[in-house]
Amino acid sequence: MKKMADKKQIQLIHVAKTQLALDDETYRETLEYRYNVTSAKDLTYNQASNFIGFLSEKGFKFKKKTKSLKAKKADNVIELATPAQHKLIEVLRNNIVWKVENGYELYIQKRLKINKVITKADAFKVINALKGMLGITTKIIELQALPFPWNPETKWFNNLGWAWFFDISKGRLIKLNLHGEEVI
């Protein structure tokens, strides 16, 4: 009795199928044409090895798992907010018109129960709350030059020929037109 394809081979074949974006019909026709089977589970060990080689020739690239050299974070370790997070909070808070002078401080104390942004978790909460107030739906705006377009007429973010960007190096919002020129 011939040895059948093992679990790892079958998994690898399915990863290759996904990576190469093979539709189910093409995948099954290839198995039928090459090995006279319609499922990877019906392949022998040698046929599965051969099919993986065939998929590799078609562009499938697999990476072996490497052990991470990073030390795992202990449960009792608290990460401090980064300077980029503090800059972003400052820029977002400066783009909100507060009704009272210390409106930002009152808002984070009352709504978020945070007295001062110290940890990454605090910064995350504050950034998301301020983005919500500004109507920013972009998930990540901390990265340099990632757009979140704003339309002052509708008080909402969208793209009408220009966009706002957060520039970490300068710590400010900049407005660019479609040609990448700063609009004043």
Backbone as CSV, one residue per row, in Angstrom:
resi,resn,N_x,N_y,N_z,CA_x,CA_y,CA_z,C_x,C_y,C_z
1,MET,0.841,-1.184,0.000,0.000,0.000,0.000,0.882,1.243,0.000
2,LYS,0.534,2.189,-0.856,1.324,3.406,-0.988,1.007,4.369,0.147
3,LYS,2.043,5.090,0.562,1.877,6.075,1.620,1.126,7.289,1.052
4,MET,0.091,7.719,1.750,-0.730,8.853,1.293,-0.091,10.180,1.719
5,ALA,-0.524,11.248,1.084,-0.021,12.589,1.397,-0.275,12.890,2.867
6,ASP,0.711,13.489,3.513,0.521,13.798,4.935,-0.160,15.165,5.100
7,LYS,-0.508,15.459,6.324,-1.273,16.672,6.650,-0.514,17.943,6.231
8,LYS,0.807,17.960,6.459,1.620,19.139,6.109,1.615,19.380,4.606
9,GLN,1.721,18.315,3.822,1.705,18.459,2.370,0.370,19.025,1.896
10,ILE,-0.704,18.510,2.439,-2.039,18.984,2.041,-2.206,20.457,2.411
11,GLN,-1.753,20.816,3.608,-1.818,22.224,4.019,-1.013,23.100,3.065
12,LEU,0.185,22.633,2.720,1.058,23.391,1.827,0.423,23.555,0.445
13,ILE,-0.225,22.526,-0.040,-0.904,22.603,-1.340,-2.016,23.645,-1.291
14,HIS,-2.771,23.669,-0.202,-3.861,24.637,-0.084,-3.338,26.077,0.086
15,VAL,-2.209,26.228,0.777,-1.589,27.549,0.882,-1.146,28.007,-0.511
16,ALA,-0.557,27.098,-1.273,-0.118,27.421,-2.633,-1.305,27.793,-3.515
17,LYS,-2.388,27.059,-3.381,-3.603,27.345,-4.153,-4.081,28.770,-3.876
18,THR,-4.083,29.145,-2.608,-4.506,30.491,-2.226,-3.518,31.538,-2.738
19,GLN,-2.212,31.282,-2.534,-1.188,32.242,-2.945,-1.200,32.461,-4.459
20,LEU,-1.417,31.414,-5.223,-1.439,31.525,-6.681,-2.805,31.954,-7.211
21,ALA,-3.768,32.124,-6.316,-5.131,32.549,-6.660,-5.775,31.598,-7.671
22,LEU,-5.610,30.305,-7.437,-6.231,29.307,-8.311,-7.690,29.137,-7.904
23,ASP,-8.576,29.219,-8.881,-9.975,28.954,-8.553,-10.134,27.442,-8.402
24,ASP,-11.201,27.043,-7.746,-11.412,25.640,-7.418,-11.470,24.758,-8.667
25,GLU,-12.094,25.273,-9.722,-12.226,24.489,-10.957,-10.859,24.197,-11.582
26,THR,-10.020,25.222,-11.688,-8.680,25.048,-12.270,-7.846,24.104,-11.415
27,TYR,-7.933,24.275,-10.110,-7.191,23.440,-9.164,-7.567,21.963,-9.349
28,ARG,-8.852,21.684,-9.374,-9.312,20.290,-9.494,-9.005,19.706,-10.882
29,GLU,-9.107,20.538,-11.934,-8.768,20.057,-13.283,-7.286,19.704,-13.365
30,THR,-6.437,20.495,-12.713,-4.998,20.211,-12.710,-4.716,18.896,-12.000
31,LEU,-5.355,18.691,-10.848,-5.183,17.427,-10.127,-5.666,16.242,-10.981
32,GLU,-6.794,16.433,-11.635,-7.365,15.370,-12.472,-6.427,15.045,-13.643
33,TYR,-5.925,16.073,-14.304,-5.069,15.901,-15.476,-3.733,15.248,-15.096
34,ARG,-3.124,15.732,-13.999,-1.785,15.263,-13.632,-1.796,13.932,-12.858
35,TYR,-2.796,13.731,-11.993,-2.740,12.588,-11.075,-4.010,11.733,-11.063
36,ASN,-5.002,12.105,-11.840,-6.255,11.366,-11.927,-6.992,11.313,-10.579
37,VAL,-6.920,12.429,-9.827,-7.652,12.585,-8.567,-8.278,13.979,-8.580
38,THR,-9.270,14.199,-7.720,-9.907,15.521,-7.679,-9.687,16.235,-6.354
39,SER,-8.943,15.603,-5.446,-8.687,16.205,-4.145,-7.249,15.909,-3.733
40,ALA,-6.626,16.868,-3.050,-5.255,16.673,-2.582,-5.176,15.532,-1.574
41,LYS,-6.267,15.245,-0.892,-6.295,14.162,0.095,-6.101,12.791,-0.562
42,ASP,-6.402,12.705,-1.856,-6.284,11.434,-2.567,-4.910,11.213,-3.182
43,LEU,-4.008,12.190,-3.034,-2.659,12.062,-3.590,-1.805,11.156,-2.711
44,THR,-0.864,10.471,-3.346,0.125,9.726,-2.567,1.171,10.724,-2.085
45,TYR,2.031,10.273,-1.188,3.075,11.136,-0.647,3.960,11.681,-1.783
46,ASN,4.367,10.807,-2.696,5.232,11.220,-3.807,4.503,12.158,-4.772
47,GLN,3.233,11.873,-5.044,2.456,12.748,-5.922,2.300,14.137,-5.295
48,ALA,2.057,14.194,-3.999,1.914,15.476,-3.309,3.220,16.265,-3.393
49,SER,4.349,15.579,-3.189,5.655,16.248,-3.303,5.857,16.786,-4.712
50,ASN,5.497,15.982,-5.695,5.617,16.383,-7.090,4.712,17.579,-7.389
51,PHE,3.476,17.560,-6.865,2.521,18.652,-7.104,3.006,19.943,-6.444
52,ILE,3.585,19.848,-5.259,4.144,21.034,-4.591,5.272,21.618,-5.437
53,GLY,6.109,20.740,-6.014,7.170,21.198,-6.917,6.594,21.898,-8.141
54,PHE,5.528,21.332,-8.701,4.850,21.933,-9.849,4.318,23.323,-9.492
55,LEU,3.679,23.433,-8.310,3.138,24.729,-7.873,4.261,25.738,-7.627
56,SER,5.406,25.253,-7.168,6.562,26.139,-6.962,7.055,26.695,-8.293
57,GLU,7.048,25.852,-9.331,7.449,26.308,-10.666,6.492,27.379,-11.191
58,LYS,5.239,27.316,-10.754,4.223,28.282,-11.192,4.262,29.576,-10.377
59,GLY,5.170,29.648,-9.392,5.325,30.896,-8.641,5.054,30.817,-7.156
60,PHE,4.667,29.643,-6.668,4.413,29.512,-5.230,5.726,29.601,-4.460
61,LYS,5.734,30.446,-3.448,6.908,30.585,-2.599,6.485,30.327,-1.164
62,PHE,7.154,29.410,-0.530,6.825,29.153,0.869,8.038,29.468,1.730
63,LYS,7.727,29.939,2.914,8.773,30.315,3.854,8.700,29.376,5.044
64,LYS,9.848,28.972,5.494,9.883,28.150,6.695,9.675,29.057,7.890
65,LYS,9.003,28.533,8.884,8.800,29.312,10.099,10.138,29.513,10.787
66,THR,10.392,30.735,11.200,11.598,31.021,11.956,11.188,31.439,13.350
67,LYS,11.949,31.010,14.296,11.638,31.369,15.671,12.006,32.822,15.894
68,SER,11.123,33.521,16.541,11.341,34.925,16.828,12.355,35.061,17.954
69,LEU,13.290,35.968,17.769,14.288,36.210,18.800,13.821,37.266,19.798
70,LYS,12.667,37.874,19.522,12.145,38.892,20.424,11.701,38.238,21.722
71,ALA,12.008,38.905,22.791,11.533,38.426,24.084,10.059,38.775,24.214
72,LYS,9.300,37.872,24.774,7.884,38.150,24.955,7.711,39.161,26.072
73,LYS,6.738,40.023,25.881,6.454,41.054,26.860,5.779,40.420,28.071
74,ALA,6.287,40.735,29.235,5.684,40.218,30.460,4.334,40.886,30.665
75,ASP,3.447,40.206,31.366,2.102,40.726,31.601,2.101,41.998,32.442
76,ASN,3.112,42.166,33.265,3.132,43.329,34.146,3.911,44.515,33.567
77,VAL,4.295,44.460,32.297,5.027,45.550,31.658,4.034,46.520,31.022
78,ILE,4.224,47.796,31.301,3.370,48.842,30.727,4.218,49.638,29.742
79,GLU,3.758,49.717,28.495,4.492,50.459,27.479,4.049,51.915,27.501
80,LEU,5.026,52.819,27.434,4.728,54.243,27.435,4.324,54.693,26.038
81,ALA,3.528,55.742,25.985,3.118,56.308,24.701,4.353,56.827,23.975
82,THR,4.368,56.684,22.667,5.519,57.107,21.874,5.445,58.604,21.591
83,PRO,6.577,59.217,21.255,6.556,60.639,20.877,5.648,60.896,19.676
84,ALA,5.600,59.967,18.734,4.729,60.137,17.560,3.266,60.163,17.976
85,GLN,2.887,59.332,18.949,1.506,59.342,19.435,1.181,60.675,20.105
86,HIS,2.126,61.180,20.900,1.912,62.477,21.557,1.768,63.600,20.527
87,LYS,2.612,63.561,19.473,2.513,64.582,18.410,1.159,64.505,17.716
88,LEU,0.731,63.292,17.430,-0.548,63.117,16.743,-1.702,63.607,17.610
89,ILE,-1.666,63.299,18.885,-2.702,63.781,19.801,-2.725,65.301,19.791
90,GLU,-1.550,65.909,19.828,-1.469,67.376,19.829,-2.059,67.964,18.549
91,VAL,-1.706,67.375,17.414,-2.225,67.877,16.138,-3.738,67.698,16.067
92,LEU,-4.237,66.541,16.442,-5.675,66.302,16.393,-6.417,67.234,17.348
93,ARG,-5.883,67.395,18.534,-6.558,68.241,19.529,-6.556,69.695,19.095
94,ASN,-5.503,70.139,18.385,-5.440,71.519,17.896,-6.383,71.763,16.722
95,ASN,-6.873,70.687,16.089,-7.800,70.838,14.964,-9.257,70.785,15.403
96,ILE,-9.475,70.703,16.708,-10.827,70.703,17.253,-11.051,72.047,17.931
97,VAL,-12.198,72.650,17.675,-12.548,73.904,18.338,-13.247,73.535,19.648
98,TRP,-12.542,73.772,20.747,-13.068,73.449,22.065,-13.899,74.616,22.583
99,LYS,-14.997,74.345,23.254,-15.888,75.399,23.751,-15.305,76.127,24.955
100,VAL,-14.472,75.440,25.718,-13.812,76.067,26.871,-12.311,75.917,26.719
101,GLU,-11.574,76.721,27.443,-10.122,76.763,27.300,-9.463,75.405,27.562
102,ASN,-9.876,74.708,28.594,-9.288,73.407,28.906,-10.230,72.266,28.492
103,GLY,-10.894,72.430,27.383,-11.874,71.463,26.894,-11.296,70.081,26.656
104,TYR,-10.082,70.013,26.114,-9.440,68.725,25.847,-9.239,67.956,27.154
105,GLU,-8.662,68.625,28.142,-8.400,67.974,29.423,-9.702,67.497,30.074
106,LEU,-10.729,68.348,30.045,-12.019,67.974,30.612,-12.618,66.785,29.867
107,TYR,-12.477,66.791,28.544,-13.037,65.710,27.724,-12.401,64.368,28.071
108,ILE,-11.061,64.315,28.095,-10.426,63.010,28.355,-10.660,62.541,29.791
109,GLN,-10.802,63.494,30.720,-11.070,63.096,32.104,-12.493,62.555,32.250
110,LYS,-13.461,63.280,31.696,-14.855,62.900,31.873,-15.242,61.690,31.012
111,ARG,-14.899,61.717,29.727,-15.335,60.675,28.798,-14.457,59.425,28.815
112,LEU,-13.136,59.642,28.916,-12.212,58.513,28.798,-11.619,58.073,30.133
113,LYS,-11.889,58.860,31.187,-11.367,58.546,32.529,-9.840,58.498,32.538
114,ILE,-9.214,59.425,31.799,-7.754,59.512,31.717,-7.355,60.913,32.168
115,ASN,-6.459,60.987,33.160,-6.007,62.300,33.628,-4.885,62.842,32.756
116,LYS,-3.976,61.960,32.345,-2.857,62.360,31.504,-2.459,61.165,30.651
117,VAL,-2.150,61.403,29.382,-1.771,60.323,28.479,-0.343,59.901,28.809
118,ILE,-0.223,58.680,29.327,1.093,58.164,29.695,1.392,56.864,28.950
119,THR,0.429,55.958,28.913,0.666,54.645,28.308,0.200,54.608,26.851
120,LYS,0.655,53.589,26.150,0.216,53.389,24.761,-1.289,53.157,24.701
121,ALA,-1.812,52.454,25.684,-3.253,52.181,25.710,-4.032,53.484,25.865
122,ASP,-3.562,54.379,26.735,-4.206,55.688,26.901,-4.155,56.472,25.591
123,ALA,-2.979,56.478,24.958,-2.805,57.216,23.708,-3.741,56.672,22.635
124,PHE,-3.863,55.358,22.557,-4.741,54.725,21.581,-6.186,55.183,21.782
125,LYS,-6.647,55.187,23.031,-8.013,55.616,23.332,-8.227,57.076,22.942
126,VAL,-7.283,57.924,23.312,-7.428,59.363,23.043,-7.397,59.629,21.536
127,ILE,-6.464,58.997,20.819,-6.364,59.199,19.364,-7.666,58.787,18.685
128,ASN,-8.197,57.636,19.054,-9.447,57.180,18.439,-10.616,58.087,18.780
129,ALA,-10.661,58.592,20.008,-11.741,59.503,20.391,-11.648,60.808,19.603
130,LEU,-10.444,61.354,19.475,-10.269,62.610,18.732,-10.552,62.408,17.245
131,LYS,-10.125,61.269,16.695,-10.440,60.971,15.301,-11.950,60.899,15.113
132,GLY,-12.633,60.303,16.079,-14.096,60.224,16.009,-14.733,61.605,16.031
133,MET,-14.209,62.499,16.852,-14.747,63.856,16.918,-14.544,64.598,15.600
134,LEU,-13.421,64.313,14.934,-13.123,64.968,13.666,-13.758,64.236,12.478
135,GLY,-14.313,63.073,12.705,-14.930,62.312,11.617,-13.919,61.600,10.753
136,ILE,-12.763,61.291,11.307,-11.719,60.600,10.554,-11.978,59.109,10.654
137,THR,-12.140,58.456,9.515,-12.418,57.019,9.529,-11.198,56.198,9.163
138,THR,-10.101,56.830,8.740,-8.887,56.108,8.410,-8.380,55.412,9.656
139,LYS,-8.001,54.145,9.541,-7.585,53.387,10.713,-6.244,53.871,11.265
140,ILE,-5.280,54.109,10.393,-3.947,54.488,10.865,-3.573,55.825,10.240
141,ILE,-3.397,56.840,11.056,-2.951,58.121,10.518,-1.642,58.551,11.159
142,GLU,-1.069,57.699,11.995,0.183,58.055,12.640,1.351,58.037,11.654
143,LEU,1.228,57.279,10.571,2.308,57.168,9.617,2.446,58.455,8.819
144,GLN,3.667,58.782,8.484,3.924,60.006,7.744,3.216,59.981,6.402
145,ALA,2.531,61.058,6.112,1.885,61.285,4.819,0.797,60.274,4.490
146,LEU,0.097,59.780,5.487,-1.069,58.946,5.207,-2.292,59.848,5.236
147,PRO,-3.069,59.906,4.160,-4.113,60.920,4.059,-5.365,60.626,4.869
148,PHE,-5.960,61.700,5.327,-7.322,61.634,5.830,-8.002,62.926,5.384
149,PRO,-8.573,62.934,4.155,-9.119,64.149,3.554,-10.267,64.768,4.362
150,TRP,-10.299,66.091,4.419,-11.289,66.835,5.194,-11.980,67.854,4.310
151,ASN,-13.290,67.924,4.370,-14.043,68.908,3.606,-14.665,69.881,4.608
152,PRO,-14.179,71.142,4.655,-14.679,72.081,5.662,-16.148,72.454,5.466
153,GLU,-16.675,72.370,4.233,-18.077,72.716,3.996,-19.011,71.716,4.676
154,THR,-18.677,70.426,4.542,-19.534,69.393,5.118,-19.080,68.982,6.514
155,LYS,-17.947,69.510,6.940,-17.347,69.141,8.229,-17.100,67.627,8.293
156,TRP,-16.725,67.033,7.168,-16.474,65.611,7.092,-15.278,65.348,6.203
157,PHE,-14.620,64.239,6.371,-13.443,63.920,5.579,-13.843,63.200,4.295
158,ASN,-13.397,63.740,3.173,-13.563,63.079,1.881,-12.550,63.683,0.908
159,ASN,-12.517,63.230,-0.311,-11.490,63.683,-1.243,-12.115,64.508,-2.364
160,LEU,-11.839,65.799,-2.367,-12.348,66.695,-3.400,-11.205,67.468,-4.052
161,GLY,-10.172,66.770,-4.482,-9.061,67.424,-5.164,-7.911,67.811,-4.251
162,TRP,-8.073,67.682,-2.960,-6.989,67.944,-2.016,-7.211,67.100,-0.775
163,ALA,-6.176,66.961,0.020,-6.280,66.106,1.200,-5.377,66.636,2.303
164,TRP,-5.746,66.295,3.535,-4.917,66.603,4.693,-4.017,65.408,4.974
165,PHE,-2.778,65.686,5.388,-1.834,64.651,5.762,-1.213,65.016,7.098
166,PHE,-0.894,64.014,7.902,-0.161,64.254,9.139,1.295,63.971,8.857
167,ASP,2.141,64.967,9.015,3.569,64.837,8.776,4.263,64.702,10.125
168,ILE,4.743,63.499,10.428,5.375,63.255,11.731,6.628,64.095,11.890
169,SER,7.423,64.237,10.816,8.689,64.962,10.940,8.474,66.412,11.352
170,LYS,7.369,67.020,10.892,7.081,68.411,11.251,6.048,68.510,12.365
171,GLY,5.385,67.394,12.662,4.394,67.369,13.728,3.198,68.262,13.459
172,ARG,2.750,68.284,12.204,1.623,69.149,11.868,0.829,68.547,10.724
173,LEU,-0.370,69.076,10.548,-1.190,68.701,9.412,-0.793,69.575,8.228
174,ILE,-0.723,68.963,7.051,-0.471,69.745,5.848,-1.556,69.417,4.832
175,LYS,-1.881,70.387,4.010,-2.922,70.229,3.002,-2.231,70.159,1.637
176,LEU,-2.463,69.071,0.896,-1.847,68.889,-0.406,-2.911,68.773,-1.486
177,ASN,-2.589,69.335,-2.671,-3.499,69.153,-3.796,-3.144,67.864,-4.516
178,LEU,-3.823,67.594,-5.627,-3.605,66.344,-6.354,-2.197,66.207,-6.911
179,HIS,-1.495,67.335,-7.066,-0.142,67.312,-7.613,0.904,67.230,-6.523
180,GLY,0.510,67.110,-5.274,1.447,67.001,-4.165,1.995,68.335,-3.699
181,GLU,1.379,69.441,-4.162,1.844,70.771,-3.747,1.073,71.203,-2.521
182,GLU,1.783,71.819,-1.585,1.120,72.271,-0.352,0.193,73.435,-0.668
183,VAL,-1.024,73.330,-0.170,-2.032,74.372,-0.379,-2.089,75.205,0.907
184,ILE,-2.096,76.485,0.749,-2.120,77.367,1.932,-3.515,77.886,2.188
